[in-house]
């Protein structure tokens, strides 16, 4: 399709496309933007238009898809109606160093609970927790992979049982 043919077809369909855009957006300015974007996309991909097919349907499909894509994009964005200055407190508060005391207490408590588990279960569990793969653990301990998986599973089970008996802090 040549430039002249494209311009002639778009001029012929301008009112129809605007009415369709107005029906989709229900807003005059948004409809104008949609028609403009549709015209741009249609012009950009005019070489993909098959001569002999319905130009009105082709351009209407482009408009509908453009509207759907824009709607999805706007739906996924979070809209903030307040100025950015109102949110500076969030950035300022994160600059302060966090107190890790409570996390350290929980970690010490967890290490104490791990000490209650038999070493043949604890060692593979800790290696797995630190990022080793099953094969690496099996090679290091000279045991089959199935045994490693079994011991890690049993260590988790025993740890859950031990932690489950702990009173819940309020």
C-alpha positions as CSV (number, residue, x, y, z in Angstrom):
1,X,0.0,0.0,0.0
2,X,1.4,3.4,-1.0
3,X,1.4,6.5,1.1
4,X,-1.3,8.1,-1.1
5,X,-3.5,5.1,-0.8
6,X,-3.1,4.9,2.9
7,X,-3.9,8.6,3.4
8,X,-6.9,8.3,1.2
9,X,-8.3,5.3,3.1
10,X,-7.6,6.9,6.5
11,X,-9.3,10.1,5.4
12,X,-12.3,8.2,4.3
13,X,-12.5,6.3,7.6
14,X,-11.6,9.2,9.9
15,X,-15.1,9.9,11.2
16,X,-15.9,6.2,11.6
17,X,-12.7,5.5,13.5
18,X,-13.3,8.5,15.8
19,X,-16.8,7.3,16.6
20,X,-15.4,3.9,17.4
21,X,-12.7,5.4,19.6
22,X,-15.2,7.6,21.4
23,X,-17.4,4.5,22.1
24,X,-14.3,2.7,23.5
25,X,-12.9,5.5,25.6
26,X,-16.0,7.5,26.5
27,X,-13.8,10.6,26.5
28,X,-13.2,13.1,23.7
29,X,-9.5,13.7,24.3
30,X,-8.7,10.0,24.9
31,X,-10.6,9.2,21.6
32,X,-8.5,11.7,19.7
33,X,-5.3,10.2,21.2
34,X,-6.5,6.7,20.3
35,X,-7.3,7.7,16.7
36,X,-3.8,9.3,16.4
37,X,-2.1,6.2,17.9
38,X,-4.1,3.9,15.6
39,X,-3.2,6.0,12.5
40,X,0.5,5.9,13.5
41,X,0.5,2.1,14.1
42,X,-1.5,1.4,10.9
43,X,1.0,3.6,8.9
44,X,3.9,1.9,10.5
45,X,2.6,-1.5,9.6
46,X,0.9,-0.6,6.3
47,X,3.2,-3.1,4.5
48,X,1.4,-5.9,6.4
49,X,-2.0,-4.9,5.0
50,X,-3.1,-7.4,2.4
51,X,-4.5,-5.6,-0.6
52,X,-8.0,-6.7,-1.4
53,X,-9.0,-7.2,2.3
54,X,-11.2,-4.8,4.3
55,X,-9.1,-1.7,5.4
56,X,-11.9,-0.6,7.8
57,X,-11.7,-4.0,9.7
58,X,-7.9,-4.0,9.7
59,X,-7.7,-0.5,11.1
60,X,-10.5,-1.1,13.6
61,X,-8.7,-4.2,14.9
62,X,-5.6,-2.1,15.3
63,X,-7.6,0.4,17.3
64,X,-9.3,-2.2,19.5
65,X,-5.9,-3.9,20.3
66,X,-4.3,-0.5,21.0
67,X,-7.1,0.4,23.4
68,X,-6.9,-3.0,25.2
69,X,-3.1,-2.7,25.5
70,X,-3.4,0.8,26.9
71,X,-6.2,-0.2,29.3
72,X,-4.2,-3.1,30.6
73,X,-1.1,-0.9,31.1
74,X,-3.1,1.8,32.9
75,X,-4.8,-0.8,35.1
76,X,-1.5,-2.3,36.2
77,X,0.0,1.1,37.1
78,X,-0.4,2.5,40.5
79,X,-1.9,6.0,40.5
80,X,-0.7,8.4,43.1
81,X,-2.7,11.6,43.5
82,X,-0.4,13.2,46.0
83,X,2.8,15.1,45.3
84,X,6.1,13.3,45.7
85,X,7.1,15.5,48.6
86,X,4.5,13.8,50.8
87,X,6.4,10.5,50.4
88,X,9.9,11.7,51.3
89,X,9.4,10.4,54.8
90,X,9.6,6.8,53.4
91,X,13.0,7.4,51.9
92,X,14.3,9.3,54.9
93,X,13.3,6.6,57.4
94,X,15.1,3.9,55.4
95,X,18.3,5.7,55.6
96,X,18.6,5.0,59.3
97,X,20.3,1.7,60.3
98,X,18.0,-1.0,61.3
99,X,18.3,-2.7,64.7
100,X,18.9,-6.4,64.1
101,X,18.6,-7.4,67.8
102,X,15.3,-9.3,67.5
103,X,16.5,-11.1,64.4
104,X,19.7,-12.1,66.2
105,X,17.7,-13.5,69.1
106,X,15.6,-15.6,66.7
107,X,18.7,-16.8,65.0
108,X,20.3,-17.8,68.2
109,X,17.1,-19.6,69.3
110,X,17.0,-21.4,65.9
111,X,20.6,-22.5,66.3
112,X,19.8,-23.8,69.7
113,X,16.9,-25.8,68.3
114,X,19.2,-27.1,65.5
115,X,21.7,-28.4,68.1
116,X,18.9,-30.7,69.4
117,X,18.8,-32.6,66.1
118,X,21.2,-35.5,65.6
119,X,24.4,-34.6,63.6
120,X,23.7,-37.0,60.8
121,X,20.5,-35.0,59.9
122,X,21.8,-31.6,60.9
123,X,25.0,-31.5,58.7
124,X,23.2,-32.2,55.4
125,X,20.4,-29.8,56.3
126,X,22.8,-27.0,57.1
127,X,24.8,-27.6,53.9
128,X,21.6,-27.5,51.9
129,X,20.5,-24.4,53.7
130,X,23.8,-22.7,52.9
131,X,23.2,-23.4,49.2
132,X,24.9,-26.7,48.4
133,X,23.2,-28.9,45.9
134,X,22.2,-32.5,46.7
135,X,25.1,-33.9,44.6
136,X,27.7,-31.7,46.3
137,X,26.4,-32.8,49.8
138,X,26.5,-36.4,48.7
139,X,30.0,-36.2,47.4
140,X,31.2,-34.3,50.5
141,X,29.7,-36.8,53.0
142,X,30.3,-39.9,50.8
143,X,26.6,-41.0,50.9
144,X,24.1,-41.5,48.1
145,X,21.9,-38.6,46.9
146,X,18.7,-40.4,48.1
147,X,20.1,-40.6,51.6
148,X,20.9,-36.9,51.5
149,X,17.4,-36.1,50.5
150,X,16.0,-38.3,53.1
151,X,18.1,-36.8,55.9
152,X,17.2,-33.3,54.8
153,X,13.5,-34.2,54.8
154,X,13.8,-35.8,58.3
155,X,15.8,-32.8,59.6
156,X,13.0,-30.5,58.5
157,X,10.4,-32.7,60.0
158,X,12.3,-32.9,63.4
159,X,12.9,-29.1,63.3
160,X,9.2,-28.5,62.7
161,X,8.3,-30.7,65.6
162,X,10.8,-28.9,67.9
163,X,9.7,-25.5,66.9
164,X,6.0,-26.5,67.1
165,X,6.4,-27.1,70.8
166,X,7.6,-23.6,71.5
167,X,5.1,-21.2,73.0
168,X,3.9,-18.5,70.6
169,X,5.2,-15.0,71.5
170,X,2.5,-12.3,71.5
